[in-house]
């Protein structure tokens, strides 16, 4: 596992207090047998607290983990950038770089799509802009663009 410090998720902050985090920090300093016991004990504490949260169905304590309950009720799709940003917080630097690349390609594609929609009547310009746009990308990004374009146009 990486040596990078990762943020607690909102869910983890509900079930892990500072004492639980301290116990986790102590695990590497214990003997193997003590590590095994303490690891199981910590997970038991987290599991017990999760059950308590679920039992409090009338309570809104878990609703803070939701990005927007109203979005689900309105059938509003989640913003992919928000989801990727939340995932990035839990990733290694290499994984973050990959997610950044994906987000850049998606942003470029969305910008290009908006432009294409405004230029629907001018198909020859669209081909020209498409080719011009590709020259601004690295070979790897060009491949990703082609792949996403073919997927999204199908």
Secondary structure, DSSP 8 states (H G I E B T S, - for coil): --S------HHHHHH--HHHHHHHHHGGGS-HHHHHHHHHHHHHHHHHHHHHHHH-TTS-GGGGGSS-HHHHHTT----HHHHHHHHHTTS-HHHHHHHHHHHHHHHHHHHHHHHHHHTTT-HHHHHHHHHHHHHTS-HHHHHHHHHHHHHHH-
